[in-house]
Amino acid sequence: MHTKKNQLTKYGNYLGGERKDVTDHHNELLVTFLTSKKIEGEKFKVRFRLFNTSRG
């Protein structure tokens, strides 16, 4: 899971986004990138949902 988080962070940084990690009420980690880079003239948001299968 840690490796996947790092990969998502690298992907978000490639898009020029700001990473925000939020743990919701289902104890799932929501990783959201708000990108500043425009693709096809549109700003867009990329959200990843990572399931916490292991505690800690």
C-alpha positions as CSV (number, residue, x, y, z in Angstrom):
1,M,0.0,0.0,0.0
2,H,2.8,2.4,0.8
3,T,4.3,1.8,-2.6
4,K,1.0,2.5,-4.3
5,K,0.7,5.7,-2.3
6,N,4.1,6.8,-3.5
7,Q,3.2,5.9,-7.1
8,L,0.0,8.0,-6.8
9,T,2.0,10.9,-5.3
10,K,4.4,10.8,-8.3
11,Y,1.5,10.7,-10.7
12,G,-0.1,13.6,-8.9
13,N,3.1,15.6,-9.0
14,Y,3.4,14.8,-12.7
15,L,0.0,16.4,-13.2
16,G,1.1,19.4,-11.2
17,G,-1.5,18.8,-8.6
18,E,-1.8,19.3,-4.9
19,R,-2.2,16.2,-2.9
20,K,-4.7,15.9,-0.1
21,D,-5.2,12.8,2.0
22,V,-8.5,12.3,3.8
23,T,-9.6,9.3,5.7
24,D,-13.3,9.0,5.5
25,H,-15.8,7.3,7.8
26,H,-15.3,3.9,6.2
27,N,-11.6,4.2,7.2
28,E,-10.6,4.3,3.6
29,L,-7.8,6.7,2.4
30,L,-9.0,9.1,-0.2
31,V,-6.1,10.6,-2.1
32,T,-7.2,13.6,-4.1
33,F,-5.1,15.6,-6.6
34,L,-6.4,19.0,-7.6
35,T,-4.5,19.7,-10.8
36,S,-3.4,23.0,-12.0
37,K,-2.5,21.6,-15.4
38,K,-5.2,22.0,-18.0
39,I,-5.9,19.0,-20.3
40,E,-8.0,19.8,-23.4
41,G,-8.8,23.2,-21.9
42,E,-10.4,21.8,-18.7
43,K,-9.1,21.8,-15.2
44,F,-9.9,18.5,-13.6
45,K,-9.7,16.6,-10.3
46,V,-8.2,13.1,-9.9
47,R,-9.3,11.1,-7.0
48,F,-7.9,7.7,-5.9
49,R,-9.5,5.5,-3.3
50,L,-7.1,3.2,-1.4
51,F,-8.6,0.6,0.9
52,N,-7.0,0.2,4.3
53,T,-6.6,-3.6,4.3
54,S,-3.9,-3.6,6.9
55,R,-3.9,-1.6,10.2
56,G,-0.8,0.5,10.6
